[in-house]
Amino acid sequence: MSRRERQIREKEFRKRLILKSALKIFAKNGYHKASMDSIAEHSELGKSTIYYYYKNKEELLLAVLEEGLKLFFQNLENEWAKIEAVKEKIAAISFVSANFFYDNPDYFKLYLYFSAHPKYNKKTMELLLPVIRSKNKTIIKLFQQAQKEGVIKSINVNAIAEIFGTMVMGVGIFGRYKRKQDLRRRMKLINEILFEGILTNEARRENEKIY
């Protein structure tokens, strides 16, 4: 290994260490109570090293949240690579989300913290919006493909993708699950509601008479 390659590896290692420590501190103390000193202490790096990679706490927060988004969507893309049917790919979104919520609770704690502070959540989400939009386009394309294949009705795919995403996130926000399988069962129910609805066939026929 050349000296340059070793330096690149060392820089990447320090960045990952900083992001991991920042995530822990942000999730534990909240963004405003967290300090660069505490992050430096947790990572066992000098504060000057932290500032070498990230000029301030806000930039570090953004990097942490971007890392979480990339991890989630990479997990999703890995799962999609195993699947061909569009319906199964849509269903996989909820199951990958369940695994991510359970395996990465600190990311979710941080998300919840910002959800409780609309002012700061808005500012942060504006910074992350380009990343989120690019990934959401892929999900919307799945719903469009499902329409073309006659899997779902001819409805507003942007709206249904947003509603579906809200349902999935809601399970993570309002549920407290000790076991991953309990969380996955809730996600399975969401998929059933999405694709089959909750009405019986008889009730559905009555509903059609009303509307």
KELOKE-87697 format. One record per residue (C-alpha): residue number from 1; residue in one letter; chain; x, y negated, z. Coordinates in steps of 0.001 Angstrom, whole numbers, plus 500000, padded with zeros to 6 digits. Layout:
BEGIN
(NUM "A" "A" (X Y Z))
...
END
This chain:
BEGIN
(1 "M" "A" (500000 500000 500000))
(2 "S" "A" (501376 496588 499020))
(3 "R" "A" (501665 493712 501472))
(4 "R" "A" (498879 491841 499674))
(5 "E" "A" (496530 494832 499832))
(6 "R" "A" (497249 495203 503536))
(7 "Q" "A" (496516 491506 504118))
(8 "I" "A" (493212 491770 502257))
(9 "R" "A" (492214 494794 504344))
(10 "E" "A" (493152 493010 507556))
(11 "K" "A" (491076 489971 506585))
(12 "E" "A" (488070 492134 505754))
(13 "F" "A" (488462 493997 509043))
(14 "R" "A" (488542 490736 511015))
(15 "K" "A" (485494 489405 509166))
(16 "R" "A" (483516 492578 509919))
(17 "L" "A" (484622 492388 513552))
(18 "I" "A" (483537 488750 513823))
(19 "L" "A" (480139 489453 512216))
(20 "K" "A" (479552 492454 514473))
(21 "S" "A" (480430 490444 517596))
(22 "A" "A" (478350 487449 516476))
(23 "L" "A" (475334 489694 515914))
(24 "K" "A" (475637 491094 519436))
(25 "I" "A" (475998 487672 521049))
(26 "F" "A" (473219 486038 518985))
(27 "A" "A" (470831 488926 519710))
(28 "K" "A" (471656 488939 523417))
(29 "N" "A" (471753 485202 524169))
(30 "G" "A" (469829 483621 521310))
(31 "Y" "A" (471385 481310 518759))
(32 "H" "A" (471405 478158 520880))
(33 "K" "A" (472889 479725 524000))
(34 "A" "A" (475515 481638 522060))
(35 "S" "A" (478905 479976 521739))
(36 "M" "A" (481883 480428 519475))
(37 "D" "A" (483915 481013 522665))
(38 "S" "A" (481736 483979 523660))
(39 "I" "A" (481919 485406 520132))
(40 "A" "A" (485702 485054 520144))
(41 "E" "A" (485887 486737 523538))
(42 "H" "A" (483653 489623 522451))
(43 "S" "A" (485669 490191 519272))
(44 "E" "A" (488973 489805 521163))
(45 "L" "A" (490122 487260 518602))
(46 "G" "A" (491214 483677 519094))
(47 "K" "A" (488618 480977 518524))
(48 "S" "A" (490874 479463 515865))
(49 "T" "A" (490592 482769 513973))
(50 "I" "A" (486790 482555 514084))
(51 "Y" "A" (486931 479014 512710))
(52 "Y" "A" (489333 480108 509986))
(53 "Y" "A" (486588 482288 508511))
(54 "Y" "A" (483501 480274 509501))
(55 "K" "A" (483559 476511 509917))
(56 "N" "A" (480707 476395 512457))
(57 "K" "A" (478115 478480 514277))
(58 "E" "A" (475412 477853 511688))
(59 "E" "A" (477604 479194 508882))
(60 "L" "A" (478404 482242 511014))
(61 "L" "A" (474695 482832 511672))
(62 "L" "A" (473957 482678 507963))
(63 "A" "A" (476726 485201 507271))
(64 "V" "A" (475298 487553 509929))
(65 "L" "A" (471783 487374 508486))
(66 "E" "A" (473076 487833 504932))
(67 "E" "A" (474968 490905 506099))
(68 "G" "A" (471747 492319 507559))
(69 "L" "A" (469831 491678 504336))
(70 "K" "A" (472550 493291 502243))
(71 "L" "A" (472628 496328 504516))
(72 "F" "A" (468857 496763 504361))
(73 "F" "A" (468634 496431 500577))
(74 "Q" "A" (471645 498685 500066))
(75 "N" "A" (469889 501342 502154))
(76 "L" "A" (466768 500824 500061))
(77 "E" "A" (468623 501077 496762))
(78 "N" "A" (470357 504252 497949))
(79 "E" "A" (466952 505769 498712))
(80 "W" "A" (465480 504616 495393))
(81 "A" "A" (468337 506345 493571))
(82 "K" "A" (466969 509674 494826))
(83 "I" "A" (463418 508972 493612))
(84 "E" "A" (461827 508758 490160))
(85 "A" "A" (458087 508210 490774))
(86 "V" "A" (457184 504536 491200))
(87 "K" "A" (454608 505290 493918))
(88 "E" "A" (457245 507098 495969))
(89 "K" "A" (459657 504199 495497))
(90 "I" "A" (457085 501769 496881))
(91 "A" "A" (456348 504116 499786))
(92 "A" "A" (460080 504358 500503))
(93 "I" "A" (460181 500640 501338))
(94 "S" "A" (458274 501193 504581))
(95 "F" "A" (460281 504259 505609))
(96 "V" "A" (463629 502576 504941))
(97 "S" "A" (462338 499601 506928))
(98 "A" "A" (461427 501890 509838))
(99 "N" "A" (464911 503383 509862))
(100 "F" "A" (466491 499933 509657))
(101 "F" "A" (464388 498536 512515))
(102 "Y" "A" (465258 501495 514712))
(103 "D" "A" (468941 501803 513844))
(104 "N" "A" (469709 498058 513838))
(105 "P" "A" (467734 496526 516705))
(106 "D" "A" (470090 493553 517064))
(107 "Y" "A" (469271 492293 513571))
(108 "F" "A" (465602 492540 514389))
(109 "K" "A" (466040 490736 517732))
(110 "L" "A" (467699 487906 515866))
(111 "Y" "A" (464910 487797 513304))
(112 "L" "A" (462319 487670 516099))
(113 "Y" "A" (464186 484863 517811))
(114 "F" "A" (463965 482708 514719))
(115 "S" "A" (460360 483680 514109))
(116 "A" "A" (459567 482170 517508))
(117 "H" "A" (461255 478890 516518))
(118 "P" "A" (459517 477782 513290))
(119 "K" "A" (461718 474694 512848))
(120 "Y" "A" (464960 476663 512906))
(121 "N" "A" (463431 479622 511118))
(122 "K" "A" (462425 477358 508230))
(123 "K" "A" (465898 475894 507870))
(124 "T" "A" (467604 479278 508040))
(125 "M" "A" (465171 480897 505622))
(126 "E" "A" (465756 478104 503120))
(127 "L" "A" (469458 478986 503144))
(128 "L" "A" (468698 482692 502728))
(129 "L" "A" (465962 482188 500150))
(130 "P" "A" (468157 482785 497065))
(131 "V" "A" (469210 486187 498429))
(132 "I" "A" (465672 487132 499444))
(133 "R" "A" (464149 486048 496128))
(134 "S" "A" (466596 488084 494068))
(135 "K" "A" (465766 491230 496067))
(136 "N" "A" (462025 490561 496138))
(137 "K" "A" (462017 490417 492337))
(138 "T" "A" (463026 494075 492301))
(139 "I" "A" (460144 494991 494614))
(140 "I" "A" (457648 492988 492567))
(141 "K" "A" (458858 494775 489428))
(142 "L" "A" (457987 498076 491115))
(143 "F" "A" (454409 496912 491653))
(144 "Q" "A" (454268 495707 488037))
(145 "Q" "A" (455503 499100 486867))
(146 "A" "A" (452891 500791 489072))
(147 "Q" "A" (450211 498722 487340))
(148 "K" "A" (451467 499663 483882))
(149 "E" "A" (451418 503334 484843))
(150 "G" "A" (447878 503036 486214))
(151 "V" "A" (448955 503823 489780))
(152 "I" "A" (447473 500643 491252))
(153 "K" "A" (444690 498280 490208))
(154 "S" "A" (445216 495219 488058))
(155 "I" "A" (445715 492756 490909))
(156 "N" "A" (448109 489929 491773))
(157 "V" "A" (451373 491806 492355))
(158 "N" "A" (453020 488857 494102))
(159 "A" "A" (450191 488707 496621))
(160 "I" "A" (450068 492455 497247))
(161 "A" "A" (453860 492629 497647))
(162 "E" "A" (453683 489816 500203))
(163 "I" "A" (450825 491463 502114))
(164 "F" "A" (452582 494836 502060))
(165 "G" "A" (455789 493237 503359))
(166 "T" "A" (453873 491479 506136))
(167 "M" "A" (452291 494756 507240))
(168 "V" "A" (455664 496490 507332))
(169 "M" "A" (457297 493663 509282))
(170 "G" "A" (454318 493534 511630))
(171 "V" "A" (454900 497121 512715))
(172 "G" "A" (458448 496203 513638))
(173 "I" "A" (457461 492986 515403))
(174 "F" "A" (454516 494171 517487))
(175 "G" "A" (455391 497819 518026))
(176 "R" "A" (457752 499213 520645))
(177 "Y" "A" (458854 502703 519744))
(178 "K" "A" (461167 504973 521714))
(179 "R" "A" (461357 507513 518908))
(180 "K" "A" (462066 506900 515247))
(181 "Q" "A" (459408 509397 514177))
(182 "D" "A" (456710 507328 515938))
(183 "L" "A" (457762 504294 513948))
(184 "R" "A" (457819 506294 510728))
(185 "R" "A" (454277 507572 511420))
(186 "R" "A" (453077 503975 511559))
(187 "M" "A" (454779 503303 508234))
(188 "K" "A" (453133 506377 506747))
(189 "L" "A" (449773 504961 507799))
(190 "I" "A" (450598 501673 506054))
(191 "N" "A" (451322 503588 502851))
(192 "E" "A" (448013 505452 503167))
(193 "I" "A" (446154 502171 503619))
(194 "L" "A" (447980 500644 500648))
(195 "F" "A" (447305 503487 498229))
(196 "E" "A" (444080 505019 499542))
(197 "G" "A" (442370 502394 501717))
(198 "I" "A" (440594 503172 504977))
(199 "L" "A" (437045 503665 503719))
(200 "T" "A" (435540 507102 503177))
(201 "N" "A" (434273 507862 499680))
(202 "E" "A" (430686 507351 500837))
(203 "A" "A" (431504 504026 502480))
(204 "R" "A" (433420 502965 499378))
(205 "R" "A" (430382 503586 497202))
(206 "E" "A" (428224 501529 499577))
(207 "N" "A" (430855 498811 499531))
(208 "E" "A" (430764 498708 495739))
(209 "K" "A" (426979 498087 495886))
(210 "I" "A" (427532 495081 498152))
(211 "Y" "A" (430252 493472 496058))
END
